[in-house]
Amino acid sequence: MDKLGISVPKSAPCHSVEEAEEIAKRLKYPVVLRPAYTLGGTGGGIAYNVEELRTIVNRGLAASLIHQVLVEESVLGWEELELEVVRDEKNQKITVCFIENVDPMGVHTGDSFCVAPMLSVPRSLQNRMQELSYRIVDAIGVVGGTNIQFAHNLEDDRLVVIEINPRTSRSSALASKATGFPIARISTKLAAGVTMDEIPYWKEGTLEK
């Protein structure tokens, strides 16, 4: 993301409680604490003050295989937005679906109400996310479907990438249901070497159009 000039939540690794406290001072509370090399976020959590930070970091350092915890700025309460993008080996790309989570960051996507297409997100922001998503899938070189998730701060218009799933996901299933577009089937064809300009698609003629 740094090479692409795309923003992600600010963060820094620590190997001690003292380091974590210094980082948290810079980022401001609350902060998200993510132990390195643990499954399912074991040992991590959200700290709202220095006392909680010390408890979680001690636990996280003990759980981490390399005795490291990532201290990350919190995006709780921000708007959560997603795009489903499909790319082929010729670098042709389409956006299948723009998904708006009704619930803010902090409610897991799997538990959140979503709407597609986006209803309250300005077209300019949608275009911004699409441009960033295309840059990401180009850089990764993924062929098939990719889900890109963003957090958007309504107060200062800051936009950060929070997650990328270069595969068919639960969001892909939702997008397929909402749009009628068979993401899994098309991704399989693309993975087999078929390109979008070889796939017939309704009135447009072929998929890339």
Short mmCIF file of the C-alpha atoms (twelve columns), coordinates in Angstrom:
data_MODEL
# 
_entry.id   MODEL 
# 
loop_
_atom_site.group_PDB 
_atom_site.id 
_atom_site.type_symbol 
_atom_site.label_atom_id 
_atom_site.label_alt_id 
_atom_site.label_comp_id 
_atom_site.label_asym_id 
_atom_site.label_seq_id 
_atom_site.Cartn_x 
_atom_site.Cartn_y 
_atom_site.Cartn_z 
_atom_site.pdbx_PDB_model_num 
ATOM 1   C CA . MET A 1   0.000   0.000   0.000   1 
ATOM 2   C CA . ASP A 2   2.869   2.369   0.777   1 
ATOM 3   C CA . LYS A 3   4.373   1.802   -2.670  1 
ATOM 4   C CA . LEU A 4   1.001   2.566   -4.257  1 
ATOM 5   C CA . GLY A 5   0.512   5.671   -2.134  1 
ATOM 6   C CA . ILE A 6   -2.691  4.243   -0.657  1 
ATOM 7   C CA . SER A 7   -3.556  4.984   2.972   1 
ATOM 8   C CA . VAL A 8   -4.049  2.323   5.618   1 
ATOM 9   C CA . PRO A 9   -4.622  2.796   9.371   1 
ATOM 10  C CA . LYS A 10  -1.488  4.177   11.060  1 
ATOM 11  C CA . SER A 11  0.424   1.582   13.060  1 
ATOM 12  C CA . ALA A 12  3.787   0.564   14.500  1 
ATOM 13  C CA . PRO A 13  5.137   -2.675  16.011  1 
ATOM 14  C CA . CYS A 14  6.303   -2.944  19.611  1 
ATOM 15  C CA . HIS A 15  8.235   -5.507  21.638  1 
ATOM 16  C CA . SER A 16  7.516   -4.143  25.111  1 
ATOM 17  C CA . VAL A 17  4.776   -2.415  27.085  1 
ATOM 18  C CA . GLU A 18  6.848   0.770   27.233  1 
ATOM 19  C CA . GLU A 19  7.146   0.883   23.441  1 
ATOM 20  C CA . ALA A 20  3.404   0.309   23.124  1 
ATOM 21  C CA . GLU A 21  2.662   3.210   25.477  1 
ATOM 22  C CA . GLU A 22  4.805   5.583   23.398  1 
ATOM 23  C CA . ILE A 23  3.121   4.519   20.158  1 
ATOM 24  C CA . ALA A 24  -0.351  4.846   21.687  1 
ATOM 25  C CA . LYS A 25  0.461   8.398   22.794  1 
ATOM 26  C CA . ARG A 26  1.200   9.313   19.180  1 
ATOM 27  C CA . LEU A 27  -1.824  7.553   17.726  1 
ATOM 28  C CA . LYS A 28  -4.215  8.542   20.542  1 
ATOM 29  C CA . TYR A 29  -6.667  6.217   22.244  1 
ATOM 30  C CA . PRO A 30  -8.428  3.954   21.544  1 
ATOM 31  C CA . VAL A 31  -5.861  1.755   19.796  1 
ATOM 32  C CA . VAL A 32  -6.138  -1.724  18.316  1 
ATOM 33  C CA . LEU A 33  -3.546  -4.251  19.510  1 
ATOM 34  C CA . ARG A 34  -2.670  -7.127  17.181  1 
ATOM 35  C CA . PRO A 35  -0.157  -9.796  18.304  1 
ATOM 36  C CA . ALA A 36  2.010   -11.141 15.462  1 
ATOM 37  C CA . TYR A 37  1.622   -14.749 14.338  1 
ATOM 38  C CA . THR A 38  -1.450  -15.738 16.313  1 
ATOM 39  C CA . LEU A 39  -4.622  -17.330 14.986  1 
ATOM 40  C CA . GLY A 40  -7.911  -15.444 14.980  1 
ATOM 41  C CA . GLY A 41  -6.532  -12.434 16.819  1 
ATOM 42  C CA . THR A 42  -5.653  -14.443 19.934  1 
ATOM 43  C CA . GLY A 43  -4.243  -12.168 22.636  1 
ATOM 44  C CA . GLY A 44  -5.315  -8.938  20.925  1 
ATOM 45  C CA . GLY A 45  -7.960  -6.350  21.677  1 
ATOM 46  C CA . ILE A 46  -8.860  -2.673  21.819  1 
ATOM 47  C CA . ALA A 47  -7.389  -0.452  24.540  1 
ATOM 48  C CA . TYR A 48  -9.213  2.719   25.558  1 
ATOM 49  C CA . ASN A 49  -6.644  3.785   28.156  1 
ATOM 50  C CA . VAL A 50  -3.122  3.007   29.349  1 
ATOM 51  C CA . GLU A 51  -4.259  0.457   31.952  1 
ATOM 52  C CA . GLU A 52  -6.089  -1.604  29.328  1 
ATOM 53  C CA . LEU A 53  -3.112  -1.191  26.989  1 
ATOM 54  C CA . ARG A 54  -0.704  -2.695  29.526  1 
ATOM 55  C CA . THR A 55  -2.960  -5.674  30.174  1 
ATOM 56  C CA . ILE A 56  -3.569  -6.467  26.496  1 
ATOM 57  C CA . VAL A 57  0.034   -5.892  25.386  1 
ATOM 58  C CA . ASN A 58  1.395   -8.188  28.112  1 
ATOM 59  C CA . ARG A 59  -1.074  -10.848 27.020  1 
ATOM 60  C CA . GLY A 60  -0.320  -10.268 23.338  1 
ATOM 61  C CA . LEU A 61  3.454   -10.419 23.719  1 
ATOM 62  C CA . ALA A 62  3.109   -13.741 25.532  1 
ATOM 63  C CA . ALA A 63  0.852   -15.113 22.774  1 
ATOM 64  C CA . SER A 64  3.027   -13.949 19.866  1 
ATOM 65  C CA . LEU A 65  5.574   -16.384 18.451  1 
ATOM 66  C CA . ILE A 66  8.000   -13.505 17.848  1 
ATOM 67  C CA . HIS A 67  7.062   -11.493 20.959  1 
ATOM 68  C CA . GLN A 68  5.633   -8.624  18.908  1 
ATOM 69  C CA . VAL A 69  2.395   -6.627  18.971  1 
ATOM 70  C CA . LEU A 70  1.197   -4.175  16.334  1 
ATOM 71  C CA . VAL A 71  -0.285  -0.987  17.802  1 
ATOM 72  C CA . GLU A 72  -2.793  0.412   15.315  1 
ATOM 73  C CA . GLU A 73  -5.000  3.483   15.246  1 
ATOM 74  C CA . SER A 74  -8.683  2.741   15.753  1 
ATOM 75  C CA . VAL A 75  -11.224 3.401   13.005  1 
ATOM 76  C CA . LEU A 76  -14.194 2.563   15.231  1 
ATOM 77  C CA . GLY A 77  -17.287 4.481   14.176  1 
ATOM 78  C CA . TRP A 78  -16.027 5.181   10.661  1 
ATOM 79  C CA . GLU A 79  -18.142 4.300   7.651   1 
ATOM 80  C CA . GLU A 80  -17.408 0.815   6.232   1 
ATOM 81  C CA . LEU A 81  -17.575 0.438   2.450   1 
ATOM 82  C CA . GLU A 82  -16.712 -2.413  0.069   1 
ATOM 83  C CA . LEU A 83  -16.134 -3.016  -3.627  1 
ATOM 84  C CA . GLU A 84  -16.268 -6.281  -5.547  1 
ATOM 85  C CA . VAL A 85  -13.849 -6.078  -8.469  1 
ATOM 86  C CA . VAL A 86  -13.083 -8.635  -11.178 1 
ATOM 87  C CA . ARG A 87  -9.851  -8.603  -13.248 1 
ATOM 88  C CA . ASP A 88  -8.549  -10.810 -16.063 1 
ATOM 89  C CA . GLU A 89  -5.044  -11.625 -17.291 1 
ATOM 90  C CA . LYS A 90  -5.285  -8.856  -19.921 1 
ATOM 91  C CA . ASN A 91  -5.653  -6.336  -17.090 1 
ATOM 92  C CA . GLN A 92  -9.289  -5.678  -17.993 1 
ATOM 93  C CA . LYS A 93  -11.334 -4.789  -14.917 1 
ATOM 94  C CA . ILE A 94  -14.954 -4.282  -13.946 1 
ATOM 95  C CA . THR A 95  -16.621 -3.331  -10.665 1 
ATOM 96  C CA . VAL A 96  -19.425 -5.773  -9.977  1 
ATOM 97  C CA . CYS A 97  -20.847 -4.111  -6.886  1 
ATOM 98  C CA . PHE A 98  -20.492 -1.170  -4.502  1 
ATOM 99  C CA . ILE A 99  -21.573 -2.259  -0.995  1 
ATOM 100 C CA . GLU A 100 -22.411 0.154   1.821   1 
ATOM 101 C CA . ASN A 101 -22.438 -1.205  5.379   1 
ATOM 102 C CA . VAL A 102 -25.260 0.430   7.329   1 
ATOM 103 C CA . ASP A 103 -23.500 -0.310  10.617  1 
ATOM 104 C CA . PRO A 104 -20.216 1.521   11.302  1 
ATOM 105 C CA . MET A 105 -16.747 0.063   11.840  1 
ATOM 106 C CA . GLY A 106 -16.772 -1.996  15.010  1 
ATOM 107 C CA . VAL A 107 -19.652 -4.191  13.867  1 
ATOM 108 C CA . HIS A 108 -18.264 -7.205  11.997  1 
ATOM 109 C CA . THR A 109 -19.155 -7.237  8.304   1 
ATOM 110 C CA . GLY A 110 -20.770 -10.630 8.763   1 
ATOM 111 C CA . ASP A 111 -23.134 -9.155  11.353  1 
ATOM 112 C CA . SER A 112 -23.729 -5.816  9.616   1 
ATOM 113 C CA . PHE A 113 -26.672 -4.761  7.489   1 
ATOM 114 C CA . CYS A 114 -25.519 -3.850  3.973   1 
ATOM 115 C CA . VAL A 115 -27.075 -2.190  0.947   1 
ATOM 116 C CA . ALA A 116 -26.093 -2.444  -2.708  1 
ATOM 117 C CA . PRO A 117 -25.842 -0.192  -4.585  1 
ATOM 118 C CA . MET A 118 -24.568 2.454   -2.151  1 
ATOM 119 C CA . LEU A 119 -27.357 4.845   -1.171  1 
ATOM 120 C CA . SER A 120 -25.715 7.643   0.834   1 
ATOM 121 C CA . VAL A 121 -22.151 7.624   -0.532  1 
ATOM 122 C CA . PRO A 122 -21.330 10.450  -2.987  1 
ATOM 123 C CA . ARG A 123 -20.422 9.438   -6.527  1 
ATOM 124 C CA . SER A 124 -17.064 11.205  -6.140  1 
ATOM 125 C CA . LEU A 125 -16.140 8.921   -3.215  1 
ATOM 126 C CA . GLN A 126 -17.308 5.848   -5.111  1 
ATOM 127 C CA . ASN A 127 -15.073 6.847   -8.030  1 
ATOM 128 C CA . ARG A 128 -12.171 7.339   -5.626  1 
ATOM 129 C CA . MET A 129 -12.598 3.860   -4.170  1 
ATOM 130 C CA . GLN A 130 -12.897 2.326   -7.620  1 
ATOM 131 C CA . GLU A 131 -9.669  3.962   -8.774  1 
ATOM 132 C CA . LEU A 132 -7.827  2.759   -5.646  1 
ATOM 133 C CA . SER A 133 -9.281  -0.740  -6.007  1 
ATOM 134 C CA . TYR A 134 -8.099  -1.001  -9.605  1 
ATOM 135 C CA . ARG A 135 -4.598  0.074   -8.599  1 
ATOM 136 C CA . ILE A 136 -4.573  -2.568  -5.864  1 
ATOM 137 C CA . VAL A 137 -5.692  -5.498  -8.045  1 
ATOM 138 C CA . ASP A 138 -3.220  -4.433  -10.751 1 
ATOM 139 C CA . ALA A 139 -0.372  -4.399  -8.221  1 
ATOM 140 C CA . ILE A 140 -1.333  -7.780  -6.772  1 
ATOM 141 C CA . GLY A 141 -1.897  -9.251  -10.224 1 
ATOM 142 C CA . VAL A 142 -4.933  -11.211 -9.095  1 
ATOM 143 C CA . VAL A 143 -7.044  -12.869 -11.797 1 
ATOM 144 C CA . GLY A 144 -10.677 -13.272 -10.776 1 
ATOM 145 C CA . GLY A 145 -12.708 -11.616 -8.045  1 
ATOM 146 C CA . THR A 146 -11.350 -9.449  -5.241  1 
ATOM 147 C CA . ASN A 147 -13.137 -7.841  -2.309  1 
ATOM 148 C CA . ILE A 148 -11.622 -4.537  -1.134  1 
ATOM 149 C CA . GLN A 149 -12.850 -2.977  2.120   1 
ATOM 150 C CA . PHE A 150 -12.475 0.668   3.099   1 
ATOM 151 C CA . ALA A 151 -13.048 2.758   6.218   1 
ATOM 152 C CA . HIS A 152 -14.169 6.339   5.592   1 
ATOM 153 C CA . ASN A 153 -14.096 9.093   8.207   1 
ATOM 154 C CA . LEU A 154 -17.126 11.319  7.656   1 
ATOM 155 C CA . GLU A 155 -15.571 14.128  9.711   1 
ATOM 156 C CA . ASP A 156 -12.432 14.724  7.645   1 
ATOM 157 C CA . ASP A 157 -13.120 12.609  4.506   1 
ATOM 158 C CA . ARG A 158 -10.098 10.380  5.202   1 
ATOM 159 C CA . LEU A 159 -10.237 7.047   3.387   1 
ATOM 160 C CA . VAL A 160 -8.144  3.989   4.309   1 
ATOM 161 C CA . VAL A 161 -7.964  0.406   3.077   1 
ATOM 162 C CA . ILE A 162 -8.679  -2.023  5.906   1 
ATOM 163 C CA . GLU A 163 -8.855  -5.398  4.157   1 
ATOM 164 C CA . ILE A 164 -8.297  -7.106  0.811   1 
ATOM 165 C CA . ASN A 165 -9.638  -10.568 -0.052  1 
ATOM 166 C CA . PRO A 166 -8.239  -11.688 -3.444  1 
ATOM 167 C CA . ARG A 167 -10.731 -14.554 -3.696  1 
ATOM 168 C CA . THR A 168 -14.425 -15.363 -3.633  1 
ATOM 169 C CA . SER A 169 -15.708 -14.414 -0.169  1 
ATOM 170 C CA . ARG A 170 -18.950 -14.021 1.760   1 
ATOM 171 C CA . SER A 171 -19.201 -10.514 0.346   1 
ATOM 172 C CA . SER A 172 -18.878 -11.998 -3.145  1 
ATOM 173 C CA . ALA A 173 -21.906 -14.188 -2.468  1 
ATOM 174 C CA . LEU A 174 -23.853 -11.134 -1.261  1 
ATOM 175 C CA . ALA A 175 -22.789 -9.134  -4.332  1 
ATOM 176 C CA . SER A 176 -23.816 -11.976 -6.649  1 
ATOM 177 C CA . LYS A 177 -27.252 -12.165 -5.039  1 
ATOM 178 C CA . ALA A 178 -27.716 -8.383  -5.163  1 
ATOM 179 C CA . THR A 179 -26.630 -7.944  -8.783  1 
ATOM 180 C CA . GLY A 180 -27.337 -11.292 -10.419 1 
ATOM 181 C CA . PHE A 181 -23.697 -11.384 -11.566 1 
ATOM 182 C CA . PRO A 182 -22.123 -14.871 -11.120 1 
ATOM 183 C CA . ILE A 183 -18.793 -13.836 -9.574  1 
ATOM 184 C CA . ALA A 184 -17.644 -17.379 -8.708  1 
ATOM 185 C CA . ARG A 185 -18.424 -18.738 -12.183 1 
ATOM 186 C CA . ILE A 186 -16.763 -15.824 -13.994 1 
ATOM 187 C CA . SER A 187 -13.718 -15.971 -11.678 1 
ATOM 188 C CA . THR A 188 -13.322 -19.664 -12.498 1 
ATOM 189 C CA . LYS A 189 -13.355 -18.927 -16.232 1 
ATOM 190 C CA . LEU A 190 -10.833 -16.122 -15.823 1 
ATOM 191 C CA . ALA A 191 -8.560  -18.369 -13.741 1 
ATOM 192 C CA . ALA A 192 -8.681  -20.906 -16.589 1 
ATOM 193 C CA . GLY A 193 -7.314  -18.281 -18.981 1 
ATOM 194 C CA . VAL A 194 -10.514 -16.983 -20.574 1 
ATOM 195 C CA . THR A 195 -10.584 -13.179 -20.812 1 
ATOM 196 C CA . MET A 196 -13.501 -10.778 -20.436 1 
ATOM 197 C CA . ASP A 197 -13.616 -9.933  -24.137 1 
ATOM 198 C CA . GLU A 198 -14.278 -13.630 -24.802 1 
ATOM 199 C CA . ILE A 199 -17.238 -13.890 -22.406 1 
ATOM 200 C CA . PRO A 200 -20.628 -12.911 -23.907 1 
ATOM 201 C CA . TYR A 201 -22.605 -10.593 -21.682 1 
ATOM 202 C CA . TRP A 202 -26.153 -9.407  -22.310 1 
ATOM 203 C CA . LYS A 203 -26.679 -6.197  -24.346 1 
ATOM 204 C CA . GLU A 204 -23.094 -4.980  -24.007 1 
ATOM 205 C CA . GLY A 205 -21.801 -7.857  -26.131 1 
ATOM 206 C CA . THR A 206 -18.848 -8.942  -23.993 1 
ATOM 207 C CA . LEU A 207 -18.042 -8.630  -20.322 1 
ATOM 208 C CA . GLU A 208 -15.340 -5.941  -20.425 1 
ATOM 209 C CA . LYS A 209 -17.860 -3.457  -21.881 1 
# 
